[in-house]
Amino acid sequence: MTSLNHKCNLHRQQAVNPQPSDKPALPDFYMPAMPPLGLINAIEVWFKAWNRRRKLLRLLDYDDHMLEDMGYTRDDLLWAARQPLKVDARLVLQQQREKQRAQLKIHRGW
């Protein structure tokens, strides 16, 4: 029983006179103030790409004549929409359209 009394006395002394430490003790559950900035950036990039893709798909609501006036075809829009989200669909669609125009110029002899 003396060893138990000795341990209790040591615990009381430490509680009354804590020894100075360099850092404050961390709680059992620690939650940082904000998530990592890389994660925030990745979510923002993904959301913007997803939003642009949604806007691109809205063009499919127009009829074929309107799409032709804008310089798009329905197949090109569907092809661009199937690209991965990390690929900018507008840029890929623009490159595809430039290739088609170049082929048309060669075909017509301009």
Phi and psi restraints in degrees (value plus and minus 20) as a CYANA .aco file:
   2 THR   PHI     -87.9   -47.9
   2 THR   PSI     -54.6   -14.6
   3 SER   PHI     -87.7   -47.7
   3 SER   PSI     -54.5   -14.5
   4 LEU   PHI     -88.1   -48.1
   4 LEU   PSI     -61.1   -21.1
   5 ASN   PHI     -83.5   -43.5
   5 ASN   PSI     -58.8   -18.8
   6 HIS   PHI     -83.5   -43.5
   6 HIS   PSI     -62.6   -22.6
   7 LYS   PHI     -85.8   -45.8
   7 LYS   PSI     -59.4   -19.4
   8 CYS   PHI     -85.5   -45.5
   8 CYS   PSI     -60.0   -20.0
   9 ASN   PHI     -85.1   -45.1
   9 ASN   PSI     -60.8   -20.8
  10 LEU   PHI     -82.8   -42.8
  10 LEU   PSI     -61.6   -21.6
  11 HIS   PHI     -84.0   -44.0
  11 HIS   PSI     -61.6   -21.6
  12 ARG   PHI     -84.3   -44.3
  12 ARG   PSI     -61.0   -21.0
  13 GLN   PHI     -84.5   -44.5
  13 GLN   PSI     -59.6   -19.6
  14 GLN   PHI     -88.5   -48.5
  14 GLN   PSI     -53.8   -13.8
  15 ALA   PHI     -90.4   -50.4
  15 ALA   PSI     -57.8   -17.8
  16 VAL   PHI     -98.0   -58.0
  16 VAL   PSI     -64.7   -24.7
  17 ASN   PHI    -138.9   -98.9
  17 ASN   PSI      57.4    97.4
  18 PRO   PHI     -88.7   -48.7
  18 PRO   PSI     125.4   165.4
  19 GLN   PHI     -98.8   -58.8
  19 GLN   PSI     120.3   160.3
  20 PRO   PHI     -86.7   -46.7
  20 PRO   PSI     119.9   159.9
  21 SER   PHI    -145.8  -105.8
  21 SER   PSI     139.5   179.5
  22 ASP   PHI     -90.9   -50.9
  22 ASP   PSI     -59.3   -19.3
  23 LYS   PHI    -139.6   -99.6
  23 LYS   PSI     129.7   169.7
  24 PRO   PHI     -91.3   -51.3
  24 PRO   PSI     129.8   169.8
  25 ALA   PHI     -88.6   -48.6
  25 ALA   PSI     118.5   158.5
  26 LEU   PHI     -99.2   -59.2
  26 LEU   PSI     123.9   163.9
  27 PRO   PHI     -88.9   -48.9
  27 PRO   PSI     147.9   187.9
  28 ASP   PHI     -82.2   -42.2
  28 ASP   PSI     -55.8   -15.8
  29 PHE   PHI    -135.0   -95.0
  29 PHE   PSI      99.5   139.5
  30 TYR   PHI    -137.1   -97.1
  30 TYR   PSI     107.7   147.7
  31 MET   PHI    -145.4  -105.4
  31 MET   PSI     102.3   142.3
  32 PRO   PHI     -87.1   -47.1
  32 PRO   PSI     141.9   181.9
  33 ALA   PHI     -89.4   -49.4
  33 ALA   PSI     -52.8   -12.8
  34 MET   PHI    -169.9  -129.9
  34 MET   PSI     135.8   175.8
  35 PRO   PHI     -90.2   -50.2
  35 PRO   PSI     146.1   186.1
  36 PRO   PHI     -79.7   -39.7
  36 PRO   PSI     123.7   163.7
  37 LEU   PHI     -85.6   -45.6
  37 LEU   PSI     -50.8   -10.8
  38 GLY   PHI     -82.6   -42.6
  38 GLY   PSI     -58.3   -18.3
  39 LEU   PHI     -87.1   -47.1
  39 LEU   PSI     -63.5   -23.5
  40 ILE   PHI     -81.0   -41.0
  40 ILE   PSI     -63.9   -23.9
  41 ASN   PHI     -83.7   -43.7
  41 ASN   PSI     -63.5   -23.5
  42 ALA   PHI     -82.8   -42.8
  42 ALA   PSI     -61.0   -21.0
  43 ILE   PHI     -85.8   -45.8
  43 ILE   PSI     -60.3   -20.3
  44 GLU   PHI     -84.8   -44.8
  44 GLU   PSI     -63.9   -23.9
  45 VAL   PHI     -83.2   -43.2
  45 VAL   PSI     -64.5   -24.5
  46 TRP   PHI     -82.2   -42.2
  46 TRP   PSI     -63.4   -23.4
  47 PHE   PHI     -85.2   -45.2
  47 PHE   PSI     -62.3   -22.3
  48 LYS   PHI     -83.9   -43.9
  48 LYS   PSI     -61.7   -21.7
  49 ALA   PHI     -84.6   -44.6
  49 ALA   PSI     -61.5   -21.5
  50 TRP   PHI     -84.5   -44.5
  50 TRP   PSI     -60.6   -20.6
  51 ASN   PHI     -86.8   -46.8
  51 ASN   PSI     -62.2   -22.2
  52 ARG   PHI     -83.2   -43.2
  52 ARG   PSI     -58.3   -18.3
  53 ARG   PHI     -84.8   -44.8
  53 ARG   PSI     -59.1   -19.1
  54 ARG   PHI     -82.0   -42.0
  54 ARG   PSI     -63.0   -23.0
  55 LYS   PHI     -85.6   -45.6
  55 LYS   PSI     -57.0   -17.0
  56 LEU   PHI     -83.6   -43.6
  56 LEU   PSI     -61.1   -21.1
  57 LEU   PHI     -89.2   -49.2
  57 LEU   PSI     -42.7    -2.7
  58 ARG   PHI     -85.7   -45.7
  58 ARG   PSI     -43.5    -3.5
  59 LEU   PHI     -84.1   -44.1
  59 LEU   PSI     -42.7    -2.7
  60 LEU   PHI     -87.5   -47.5
  60 LEU   PSI     -34.2     5.8
  61 ASP   PHI     -92.1   -52.1
  61 ASP   PSI     -41.7    -1.7
  62 TYR   PHI     -96.6   -56.6
  62 TYR   PSI     137.3   177.3
  63 ASP   PHI     -98.7   -58.7
  63 ASP   PSI     151.3   191.3
  64 ASP   PHI     -83.9   -43.9
  64 ASP   PSI     -52.7   -12.7
  65 HIS   PHI     -87.4   -47.4
  65 HIS   PSI     -61.1   -21.1
  66 MET   PHI     -85.4   -45.4
  66 MET   PSI     -61.7   -21.7
  67 LEU   PHI     -83.3   -43.3
  67 LEU   PSI     -58.7   -18.7
  68 GLU   PHI     -85.1   -45.1
  68 GLU   PSI     -58.2   -18.2
  69 ASP   PHI     -83.7   -43.7
  69 ASP   PSI     -53.0   -13.0
  70 MET   PHI    -101.2   -61.2
  70 MET   PSI     -32.2     7.8
  71 GLY   PHI      73.1   113.1
  71 GLY   PSI      -1.8    38.2
  72 TYR   PHI    -137.4   -97.4
  72 TYR   PSI     138.5   178.5
  73 THR   PHI    -139.7   -99.7
  73 THR   PSI     137.3   177.3
  74 ARG   PHI     -82.1   -42.1
  74 ARG   PSI     -58.1   -18.1
  75 ASP   PHI     -85.5   -45.5
  75 ASP   PSI     -59.4   -19.4
  76 ASP   PHI     -84.6   -44.6
  76 ASP   PSI     -60.3   -20.3
  77 LEU   PHI     -84.4   -44.4
  77 LEU   PSI     -62.6   -22.6
  78 LEU   PHI     -85.7   -45.7
  78 LEU   PSI     -58.6   -18.6
  79 TRP   PHI     -83.3   -43.3
  79 TRP   PSI     -64.0   -24.0
  80 ALA   PHI     -86.9   -46.9
  80 ALA   PSI     -54.3   -14.3
  81 ALA   PHI     -89.9   -49.9
  81 ALA   PSI     -43.9    -3.9
  82 ARG   PHI    -103.7   -63.7
  82 ARG   PSI     -26.0    14.0
  83 GLN   PHI     -88.0   -48.0
  83 GLN   PSI     134.3   174.3
  84 PRO   PHI     -82.4   -42.4
  84 PRO   PSI     135.5   175.5
  85 LEU   PHI     -84.5   -44.5
  85 LEU   PSI     -44.6    -4.6
  86 LYS   PHI     -94.0   -54.0
  86 LYS   PSI     -30.6     9.4
  87 VAL   PHI    -116.8   -76.8
  87 VAL   PSI     111.6   151.6
  88 ASP   PHI     -94.5   -54.5
  88 ASP   PSI      91.0   131.0
  89 ALA   PHI     -85.0   -45.0
  89 ALA   PSI     -55.3   -15.3
  90 ARG   PHI     -83.5   -43.5
  90 ARG   PSI     -62.9   -22.9
  91 LEU   PHI     -86.1   -46.1
  91 LEU   PSI     -63.2   -23.2
  92 VAL   PHI     -84.9   -44.9
  92 VAL   PSI     -60.3   -20.3
  93 LEU   PHI     -85.4   -45.4
  93 LEU   PSI     -59.4   -19.4
  94 GLN   PHI     -85.0   -45.0
  94 GLN   PSI     -62.2   -22.2
  95 GLN   PHI     -83.8   -43.8
  95 GLN   PSI     -60.6   -20.6
  96 GLN   PHI     -83.0   -43.0
  96 GLN   PSI     -62.1   -22.1
  97 ARG   PHI     -85.5   -45.5
  97 ARG   PSI     -60.0   -20.0
  98 GLU   PHI     -84.5   -44.5
  98 GLU   PSI     -58.8   -18.8
  99 LYS   PHI     -82.6   -42.6
  99 LYS   PSI     -63.2   -23.2
 100 GLN   PHI     -84.4   -44.4
 100 GLN   PSI     -60.7   -20.7
 101 ARG   PHI     -84.3   -44.3
 101 ARG   PSI     -60.9   -20.9
 102 ALA   PHI     -84.1   -44.1
 102 ALA   PSI     -61.2   -21.2
 103 GLN   PHI     -86.3   -46.3
 103 GLN   PSI     -56.7   -16.7
 104 LEU   PHI     -86.6   -46.6
 104 LEU   PSI     -59.7   -19.7
 105 LYS   PHI     -83.7   -43.7
 105 LYS   PSI     -61.8   -21.8
 106 ILE   PHI     -85.1   -45.1
 106 ILE   PSI     -61.9   -21.9
 107 HIS   PHI     -84.5   -44.5
 107 HIS   PSI     -60.8   -20.8
 108 ARG   PHI    -103.5   -63.5
 108 ARG   PSI     -33.2     6.8
 109 GLY   PHI      62.9   102.9
 109 GLY   PSI      10.1    50.1
